Amino acid sequence: MLGSPRQREGSADVPDGILDGKLALVAGVANKRSIAWAIAQALHGAGARLAFTYQGERLGGSVRKLAEEAESDVVVECDVSADASIDRAFEQVGSELGGLDIMVHSVAFAPQETFTNRFVDTPREAFATALDISAYSMIAMARRAEPLMAARGGGAMVTMTYMASERTFPGYNGPASIRVNAISAGPVRTLASAGIAGFKDMESIIEERSPLGRNIEAADVGQAALYLCSPMSQMVTGSTVYVDSGYHSMGI
């Protein structure tokens, strides 16, 4: 008979009260089927005190009911696309909880046409919306959570992703016999790099620690691009080629 995650056959035992006294904010609960809700249940079961955010009054009622099940009375509205709303939410969380130890970011959205249209037909505005809400919101929330965690000596942040960010899945790509690859280049002296603080330090580290023991030049990236754009790589797609003197392969 299936029970809670800690009761299922083959699951690891969770020490009782492992999160006693910890303060957690969970963003992204919409209903009982939400991944964020499953995470909230696990945190609550381990002893954490929870706070929840919700997007708009349409979801507010549902989230408040679920928060009651988790013995939480801290439920704040947070529109992750608006900095002022995020500020208000974290001010309230800080006031209600007195700090944070854990932040769970399980927020994502993309306009419907991004799933029904071919990927290359994605409108600029739709892409910007998806990136803002699904990715940048984690940065925005982390910035507000940082001082609340620092005041308690540190903490933990968790966000969600999906393999489609790394691999091809139906509905995310289109069949047209077009190869798409990426080059991950090491530090290269360009106009853009001139504005990067610590760039010379990055070069020194690559030269000192990389397997090839030297920095790359823009021409090295050019040669890699030539390979990826030529018939020499006609069966290569969906790959990332690292041109960084092997630094990406270093364990320490």
C-alpha atoms as one frame of an Amber mdcrd trajectory, in Angstrom:
protein
   0.000   0.000   0.000   1.401   3.344  -1.017   1.733   6.007   1.605   3.853
   9.089   2.020   7.198   9.198   0.172   9.094   8.148   3.274   6.873   5.043
   3.641   7.232   3.719   0.118   9.119   0.507  -0.392  12.774   1.084  -1.151
  12.779   4.741  -0.138  15.370   6.123   2.216  14.320   6.910   5.765  14.002
  10.615   6.480  15.201  11.547   9.975  12.314  12.961  11.985  12.579  16.688
  12.459  15.569  17.113  10.170  14.243  20.586   9.267  12.904  21.551  12.681
  13.227  25.298  13.135  13.948  25.938   9.460  12.037  28.606   7.562  11.099
  27.871   3.958   9.478  29.834   1.143   7.812  27.813  -1.622   6.935  29.582
  -4.873   4.920  27.918  -7.606   2.103  26.042  -5.868  -1.075  26.148  -7.955
  -2.949  23.041  -6.815  -2.391  19.592  -5.313  -0.806  18.343  -8.523   1.940
  20.977  -8.439   5.510  19.776  -8.031   5.912  22.718  -5.664   3.173  21.271
  -3.454   4.902  17.897  -3.301   8.088  19.692  -2.251   6.161  21.718   0.325
   4.707  18.543   1.814   8.153  17.007   2.105   9.577  20.107   3.793   6.624
  20.359   6.155   6.882  16.678   7.008  10.522  17.198   7.932   9.647  19.991
  10.326  10.090  23.223   8.342   7.818  26.205   8.810   6.493  27.230   5.394
   5.499  30.373   3.573   3.882  30.358   0.126   3.581  32.760  -2.778   0.781
  32.833  -5.309   0.189  34.509  -8.663  -3.048  36.509  -8.713  -6.277  36.028
  -6.807  -7.399  33.318  -9.230  -4.888  31.015  -7.508  -4.856  32.714  -4.138
  -7.766  30.769  -2.672  -6.375  27.412  -3.715  -2.933  28.174  -2.331  -4.345
  29.395   0.991  -6.299  26.141   1.438  -3.187  24.087   0.749  -1.145  26.294
   3.064  -3.585  25.455   5.858  -2.851  21.760   5.314   0.807  22.591   5.812
  -0.017  24.582   8.957   1.074  27.806   7.304  -0.592  31.179   7.599   2.028
  33.030   5.562   0.673  33.280   2.028   1.769  36.278  -0.036   0.972  37.457
  -3.523   3.984  37.645  -5.812   3.977  38.546  -9.500   7.469  37.402 -10.510
   7.355  39.586 -13.619   7.197  42.757 -11.504  10.062  43.827  -9.236   7.783
  45.877  -6.998   5.613  42.825  -6.355   8.657  40.680  -5.536   9.902  43.377
  -3.166   6.573  43.469  -1.333   6.423  39.680  -1.120   9.869  39.325   0.429
   9.300  42.224   2.781   6.203  40.418   4.037   7.974  37.069   4.254  10.829
  38.666   6.165   8.412  40.352   8.524   6.291  37.224   9.093   9.065  34.633
   9.342  11.988  36.743  10.503  14.343  35.211   7.929  14.747  32.344   5.499
  16.672  29.085   5.388  15.160  27.565   2.259  13.714  28.924  -0.981  12.014
  26.705  -3.548  11.485  28.223  -7.005   9.079  26.130  -9.066   7.789  28.815
 -11.402   7.558  28.576 -15.182   5.392  29.936 -17.964   5.455  30.241 -21.734
   2.673  31.483 -24.026   0.700  28.671 -25.631   1.947  29.440 -29.139   5.478
  28.514 -28.092   4.303  24.914 -27.740   2.025  24.700 -30.746   4.195  26.555
 -33.268   7.561  25.472 -34.573  10.411  26.593 -32.348  11.792  28.901 -35.041
   8.387  30.597 -35.265   8.518  31.655 -31.616   7.690  35.387 -31.409  10.261
  37.594 -29.715   7.758  38.734 -27.094   6.762  35.151 -26.280  10.392  34.122
 -25.836  11.072  37.142 -23.634   8.054  36.312 -21.489   9.112  32.687 -21.060
  12.672  33.643 -20.188  11.588  36.357 -17.770   9.101  34.284 -15.802  10.788
  30.887 -15.987  14.444  31.881 -15.586  15.029  35.482 -14.573  12.486  35.217
 -11.772  14.857  32.841  -9.989  17.573  35.507 -10.071  15.160  38.184  -8.862
  13.890  36.049  -6.004  17.355  34.860  -5.024  18.518  38.463  -4.729  15.730
  39.203  -2.236  16.185  35.919  -0.370  19.933  36.322   0.050  19.891  38.825
   2.952  17.154  36.859   4.729  19.316  33.740   4.532  22.554  35.515   5.367
  20.976  36.772   8.590  20.493  33.148   9.632  23.955  31.976   8.626  23.190
  30.643   5.154  20.565  28.508   3.470  19.546  26.489   0.428  17.858  27.428
  -2.841  16.271  24.968  -5.271  14.769  25.579  -8.702  13.320  23.330 -11.392
  14.461  22.553 -14.914  13.707  19.988 -17.615  15.767  17.908 -20.030  14.302
  19.857 -22.948  16.721  22.622 -21.995  19.536  20.258 -22.981  17.989  17.689
 -25.331  15.547  17.497 -28.218  11.916  16.742 -27.390   8.771  16.790 -29.563
   7.114  20.176 -29.393  10.352  21.941 -28.583  12.135  21.579 -31.914  11.380
  21.166 -35.600  12.421  18.609 -38.241  14.055  20.352 -41.189  17.408  18.590
 -41.557  19.064  21.629 -40.027  21.866  21.000 -37.578  22.149  23.187 -34.475
  25.233  23.151 -32.277  26.882  25.475 -29.794  30.443  26.521 -28.985  31.430
  27.142 -25.378  34.505  29.319 -25.645  37.039  30.071 -22.966  38.086  33.662
 -22.207  38.827  35.568 -25.426  39.977  39.170 -25.599  37.109  40.941 -27.350
  35.395  44.302 -27.054  32.822  42.728 -24.773  35.409  41.084 -22.513  37.014
  44.454 -21.831  34.104  45.251 -19.558  34.292  42.024 -17.542  35.741  42.514
 -14.082  38.536  40.058 -13.295  38.974  38.996 -16.912  42.771  38.912 -16.652
  42.466  36.662 -13.615  40.288  34.299 -15.647  42.969  34.142 -18.334  45.657
  33.426 -15.755  43.660  30.584 -14.217  43.001  28.967 -17.615  46.675  29.182
 -18.532  47.747  27.765 -15.187  45.222  24.980 -14.719  43.871  23.847 -18.080
  45.172  20.581 -19.560  46.659  22.409 -22.558  48.170  25.110 -20.390  47.378
  28.105 -22.574  44.606  30.499 -23.429  42.574  30.341 -26.601  42.337  32.933
 -29.341  39.321  33.992 -31.357  40.746  32.072 -34.321  40.430  28.834 -32.340
  36.719  29.445 -32.018  36.606  30.201 -35.714  38.130  26.830 -36.553  35.603
  25.030 -34.365  32.774  26.920 -36.049  34.198  25.997 -39.449  34.022  22.333
 -38.484  30.450  22.621 -37.218  29.321  24.472 -40.337  31.048  22.192 -42.817
  30.241  18.717 -44.196  32.927  17.401 -41.833  30.289  17.532 -39.092  27.297
  16.508 -41.179  26.160  13.996 -38.541  26.750  16.271 -35.543  23.807  18.142
 -34.030  22.558  19.099 -30.599  26.100  19.239 -29.265  28.204  21.720 -27.340
  31.842  21.948 -28.379  34.156  23.312 -25.698  37.010  25.447 -26.963  38.669
  26.271 -23.666  41.999  24.413 -23.576  40.170  21.584 -21.817  39.397  23.601
 -18.704  35.785  22.356 -18.600  37.061  18.827 -17.985  38.946  19.698 -14.806
  37.579  18.275 -11.582  39.509  20.672  -9.358
